[in-house]
Amino acid sequence: MGYYRKGHFRKDGKWVSGHYVRTFGTKRRKGKTPQGCMILGNVDVVTDITKEEFQKNYFKKHKPLLIKNFASRWEAFDKWNFDFIREKAGEQDVPLHDNKPADASKSSDAPVTHMKMKDYIDTIRNKPSDLRIFFYIITDRLPELLKNFSYPDLGMKFFKRLPTLFFGGSDAHVLMHYDVDLGDFLHIHFEGKKRILLFDQKQSAYLYKVPLSVHTIYEVDYENPDYEKFPALKYAQGYEIFMEHGDALFIPGGFWHFNRYLEPGFSMSLRALPNKPAVFANMLYHVFIMRYTDKLMRKLFKAKWVNYKQKWAYEKSSEALAKHNGIVSTKRANEEGHIELAGFPHHSVDSYLPKLVRAGMRVAICDQLEDPKMVKGIVKRGVTELVTPGVTFNDQVLNSKKNNFLLSLHKEKEKFGIALVDISTGEFLVSEGNLEKLLHIVSTFDPSEIIYQRSVQIPEQLKNRSAFKLEDWAYQYNFAYEKLTNHFKTNSLKGFGIENQQSAITAAGAIFAYLVEDTHHNLLSHITKIQIIPQEDFLMMDNFTLRNLEIVYPSSAQGKSLLDIIDRTSTPMGGRLLRRRIILPLKSVNEINRRLSLIDFLNENDHLKYEISQLLKSISDLDRLMGKLAAEKISPKELGYLRQSLINIHKIKGLLHPHADVLAWLDPLYDQEELIKCLQNHLNDELPVNLAKGNVIKEGISEELDTLRGLQSKGRGFLDEMCQREIERTGISSLKIDFNNVFGYYIEVRNTHKDKVPADWLRKQTLVNAERYITEELKEYENQILGAEEKIGVLENQLYRKVCGDTIIYMDQIQQNSNIIAQLDVAVGLSELAVSESYTKPVLNESFAIDLKEARHPIIENALPLGEKYIPNDIYLDKDSQQIIMVTGPNMAGKSAILRQTAIVCLMAQIGSFVPAKYAEIGILDKIFTRVGYLHQHPTQAKTLFATHYHELNEMTVNFERVKNFHVSIQENKGNIIFLRKLIPGGSEHSFGIHVAKLAGMPAKVVNRANEILKTLEASRTQGSSSESIKRVTEENMQLSFFQLDDPVLENIREELTKIDINTLTPIEALMKLNAIKKMIGG
């Protein structure tokens, strides 16, 4: 499964690219994947197909197919346009439909108005309109068109009496439905563009199909689906198709389809009769039974029938959703009937909760709100916590080496206020800026969930993420300011440096409203500060660059990213810090050198580094443990992990103390001996996961607890003594005393011995093969022992909560220690990496030069087979003499690797890491761009590496003094080439395209033919023609243009094109203009 971006979305009255959908049929990309979107793939696309191929691969397999330019083969193709229809049928009165769905009083096939055909065509041409013509039968209304097309020979038995047209304006759509006759059909489109979604019948439950109908719930908006209201949609797998003038789409019978006119247009459907008896019988049921039953029920019961169908659709979709997530569905009765429910046992929450949250769902956890022993009657229950993708403490949901951010978005005109919180660690960040800055923050911090105000549209680029709307009152500045100052217990926000950032404050305040009011998380004492994201301090990379360089996520599921290669951290905090650093490299030379000096220090003190690394391995996730402590969710076992972590930090502090002068810039670790003693004195060495299991508090802490435990211990001995006494008294050797939660303590006797039971025993329960009894003595013991156990539980809970309260006082110190340990962990890991991989300490300065000697690509080097060495290369770039390097050479020679390795080495240096090179001197970079194909220009006069196999570009150096040629060396040997992977000065004279094709496995016949053509071209090539072409580039023009309009014919064509007003041009006029241009060039 993969993800791609395509489609058209309406924005300011125009259609622009920008729709994210999930796709299937391709390899899934490792890493973050969009949540909350339908799974849409591409249909196969052909320009021509034989009957045999169509029947075998599509018709019989019930598989859709798009045939491009299908209708262009018709002799009368030029008549399939609005002008011809307007001329021939302009005076006809046509019924029109709109986008409004049916209701209890309105049938889905009832028109909303009538209009003459010519007026309708003029209307949809001149302005956006949702009016459409439904089922315009050509044989009845416009028989002249019958001679203007031909039925294709595809083996389909077309119903030739029913060729039908459908028209729509640029705002029109046809609701999701399947055709009642269940026939296969060919859908041919004309004029403007059209978007179609297709789903087979297996997806019906996920689409919210209603009973006795061929449509889904009308409320579902397939252009902007509400995945909160209709969560099953996320699992619907289908196809997305974009049709243009003359295209034909084969739609198998019974397929669901949603049609959206992106521009005014019309389509023709050529229907085929059902070709199987079972399908034919099903068609008769749909047409003559199902449809009329639905009409009758609508007439009799009106709104009640519509409501019932909606309820049924929700229930069936809930069943499908439950099955998809492995949750059992069941029914519960109430006054109105049965309600479909889905759930799982409470003790399995840790198993099911991660599945649901990763699927983008919001899970409400309900619990008892009262002590059952203190209440008569029904115990009050309510929602105690709402777990969402961005708000959770659950370790099974969280990634230990990645923050789980919730992003709050506030929009004010063109400015965005941004707030990020990780409730599991207590990190709280804010910023303000334009859309570009917002998108950079999203790509950098990768939030798991976004919240935003209901009255504002979320940017199109974020619609593929899990998002939730808040009411507008949560985004009021005064409300937000009060929320923040109340939480931090301050009079103002000046101390945090955000006093003047009103939009950021508003976004931050909304987060607290969401956490407290919506998700019931009101214990947030671990969020101790709010910080500005100082983006100007960091090297900037856009999302494309991060992906292209494989910084965090690899390009394939089997590959590794740069983060995977360099991450040698031992603690979760260290892993998260390294991830943050690699996405946000520094621009401060001093700060980078501090980080490098710590690695230098560790390299020189190998034994110290080893001792620290061993201690780091037993340090748990301090930030998340403190988050759980604040939220009162920390278990005894986790408190034990905290205790061990503090002990190890105390030891690390001792190891670093002799080197305090060298590490003076590193904040000192807090000494927490008092807390360590408290935890050691109060908690047992072995601790349970669940407090209710008991045996958490050490003996000697509470005299009352010790007394109760003694009574409990003696009680067990009493039971053994009583059991032996009763055996001797009754002679029943198989007698046993046991306990269960329902009946308490009892004496069990098999039926073969029940005649020996004494008269003072009271029968309590009868089993198939045994009887259970109680005695006064045993009952008295039960009261004592159960009373003791209950008191032990209450007392131990009180003592445990006191220990937690004593620990939380140290919140600030522990969080500070966590930060220092994370920095140390990253340094230790990078030191180990530098030693094991022979990395070098880089030299950073404020110059404009990059000087790399024997640099290597760390990701490729890691992937090489054992024993194979990476070929290093030198790179020199500066602002004055060598600003642009043209790297030439054939495909597969390693050009892209050299480009990427240069960027990666510079990036690694600026995170404060040693680098894979023999020598590296780097002037601080502020941005890194990688561009593939046609993307934005960056007029920044950046130092540039330009890789190409167009060796003619070597001659650019003639006119541009800061452009230098280099090429990846190749060795020819008896008609074969060997890639040496070495970058050397000078341009490449050949592209070696045929050699590369041979290496890539192209058929020998193709390669041999290519060689013949190459020899012919080389023989006829005019010597120096490429040089003359290059010389025509003016020296003043710093943009390297590959195309020159010196030809007077091309100049004339350009003039003609600039005169055309495409907004008023009709299709016929466009064809005539195209024909005129063709004549200009002698066509």
Stockholm file with secondary structure:
# STOCKHOLM 1.0

chainA/1-1083         MGYYRKGHFRKDGKWVSGHYVRTFGTKRRKGKTPQGCMILGNVDVVTDITKEEFQKNYFKKHKPLLIKNFASRWEAFDKWNFDFIREKAGEQDVPLHDNKPADASKSSDAPVTHMKMKDYIDTIRNKPSDLRIFFYIITDRLPELLKNFSYPDLGMKFFKRLPTLFFGGSDAHVLMHYDVDLGDFLHIHFEGKKRILLFDQKQSAYLYKVPLSVHTIYEVDYENPDYEKFPALKYAQGYEIFMEHGDALFIPGGFWHFNRYLEPGFSMSLRALPNKPAVFANMLYHVFIMRYTDKLMRKLFKAKWVNYKQKWAYEKSSEALAKHNGIVSTKRANEEGHIELAGFPHHSVDSYLPKLVRAGMRVAICDQLEDPKMVKGIVKRGVTELVTPGVTFNDQVLNSKKNNFLLSLHKEKEKFGIALVDISTGEFLVSEGNLEKLLHIVSTFDPSEIIYQRSVQIPEQLKNRSAFKLEDWAYQYNFAYEKLTNHFKTNSLKGFGIENQQSAITAAGAIFAYLVEDTHHNLLSHITKIQIIPQEDFLMMDNFTLRNLEIVYPSSAQGKSLLDIIDRTSTPMGGRLLRRRIILPLKSVNEINRRLSLIDFLNENDHLKYEISQLLKSISDLDRLMGKLAAEKISPKELGYLRQSLINIHKIKGLLHPHADVLAWLDPLYDQEELIKCLQNHLNDELPVNLAKGNVIKEGISEELDTLRGLQSKGRGFLDEMCQREIERTGISSLKIDFNNVFGYYIEVRNTHKDKVPADWLRKQTLVNAERYITEELKEYENQILGAEEKIGVLENQLYRKVCGDTIIYMDQIQQNSNIIAQLDVAVGLSELAVSESYTKPVLNESFAIDLKEARHPIIENALPLGEKYIPNDIYLDKDSQQIIMVTGPNMAGKSAILRQTAIVCLMAQIGSFVPAKYAEIGILDKIFTRVGYLHQHPTQAKTLFATHYHELNEMTVNFERVKNFHVSIQENKGNIIFLRKLIPGGSEHSFGIHVAKLAGMPAKVVNRANEILKTLEASRTQGSSSESIKRVTEENMQLSFFQLDDPVLENIREELTKIDINTLTPIEALMKLNAIKKMIGG
#=GR chainA/1-1083 SS CEEEEECCEEETTEEESCEEEEECSSCCCSSCCCCSCCEEECCEEESCCCHHHHIIIIITTTCCEEETTGGGGSTTGGGCSHHHHHHHHTTCEEEEBCSCCCCSSSCTTCCSEEEEHHHHHHHHHHSCCCCEEEEEEHHHHCGGGGGGCCCCCSSCCBCTTCCEEEEECTTCEEEEECCTTCCCEEEEEEESCEEEEEECGGGTGGGTBCTTSSBBCTTCCSSSCCTTTCGGGGGCEEEEEEECTTCEEEECTTCEEEEEESSSEEEEEEEBCCCSHHHHHHHHIIIIIIHHHHHHHHHHHTHHHHHHHHHHHHHHHHHHHHHHTTCEEEEEEETTEEEEEEECCGGGHHHHHHHHHHTTCCEEEEEESSCGGGCSSSCCEEEEEEEBTTBCCCTTTSCTTSCCCEEEEEEETTEEEEEEEETTTTEEEEEEECHHHHHHHHHHHCCSEEEEETTSCCCGGGTTSCEEEECGGGGCHHHHHHHHHHHHTCSCSGGGTCTTCHHHHHHHHHHHHIIIIISCCCCCTTCCCCEECCGGGBCEECHHHHHHTTSSSCSSTTSCCHHHHHCCCCSHHHHHHHHHHHHSCBCCHHHHHHHHHHHHHHHHCHHHHHHHHHHHTTCCCHHHHHHHHHTTCCCHHHHHHHHHHHHHHHHHHHHHGGGTTTTTTSCCCCCCHHHHHHHHHHBCSSCCSSGGGCCCBCTTSCHHHHHHHHHHHHHHHHHHHHHHHHHHHHCCTTCEEEEETTTEEEEEEEGGGGGGCCTTCEEEEECSSEEEEECHHHHHHHHHHHHHHHHHHHHHHHHHHHHHHHHHTTHHHHHHHHHHHHHHHHHHHHHHHHHHHTCBCCEEESSSCEEEEEECCHHHHHHSCTTCCCCCEEEEECSSSCSEEEEECCTTSSHHHHHHHHHHHHHHHHTTCCBSSSEEEEECCSEECCCCSSCCCCCSCCCEEEEESCGGGGGGGGTCTTEEEEEEEEEEETTEEEEEEEEEESCCSCCCHHHHHHHTTCCHHHHHHHHHHHHHHHHHCCTTHHHHHHHTSCTTCCSCCSCCCCSHHHHHHHHHHHHCCTTTCCHHHHHHHHHHHHHHTTC
#=GC SS_cons          CEEEEECCEEETTEEESCEEEEECSSCCCSSCCCCSCCEEECCEEESCCCHHHHIIIIITTTCCEEETTGGGGSTTGGGCSHHHHHHHHTTCEEEEBCSCCCCSSSCTTCCSEEEEHHHHHHHHHHSCCCCEEEEEEHHHHCGGGGGGCCCCCSSCCBCTTCCEEEEECTTCEEEEECCTTCCCEEEEEEESCEEEEEECGGGTGGGTBCTTSSBBCTTCCSSSCCTTTCGGGGGCEEEEEEECTTCEEEECTTCEEEEEESSSEEEEEEEBCCCSHHHHHHHHIIIIIIHHHHHHHHHHHTHHHHHHHHHHHHHHHHHHHHHHTTCEEEEEEETTEEEEEEECCGGGHHHHHHHHHHTTCCEEEEEESSCGGGCSSSCCEEEEEEEBTTBCCCTTTSCTTSCCCEEEEEEETTEEEEEEEETTTTEEEEEEECHHHHHHHHHHHCCSEEEEETTSCCCGGGTTSCEEEECGGGGCHHHHHHHHHHHHTCSCSGGGTCTTCHHHHHHHHHHHHIIIIISCCCCCTTCCCCEECCGGGBCEECHHHHHHTTSSSCSSTTSCCHHHHHCCCCSHHHHHHHHHHHHSCBCCHHHHHHHHHHHHHHHHCHHHHHHHHHHHTTCCCHHHHHHHHHTTCCCHHHHHHHHHHHHHHHHHHHHHGGGTTTTTTSCCCCCCHHHHHHHHHHBCSSCCSSGGGCCCBCTTSCHHHHHHHHHHHHHHHHHHHHHHHHHHHHCCTTCEEEEETTTEEEEEEEGGGGGGCCTTCEEEEECSSEEEEECHHHHHHHHHHHHHHHHHHHHHHHHHHHHHHHHHTTHHHHHHHHHHHHHHHHHHHHHHHHHHHTCBCCEEESSSCEEEEEECCHHHHHHSCTTCCCCCEEEEECSSSCSEEEEECCTTSSHHHHHHHHHHHHHHHHTTCCBSSSEEEEECCSEECCCCSSCCCCCSCCCEEEEESCGGGGGGGGTCTTEEEEEEEEEEETTEEEEEEEEEESCCSCCCHHHHHHHTTCCHHHHHHHHHHHHHHHHHCCTTHHHHHHHTSCTTCCSCCSCCCCSHHHHHHHHHHHHCCTTTCCHHHHHHHHHHHHHHTTC
//
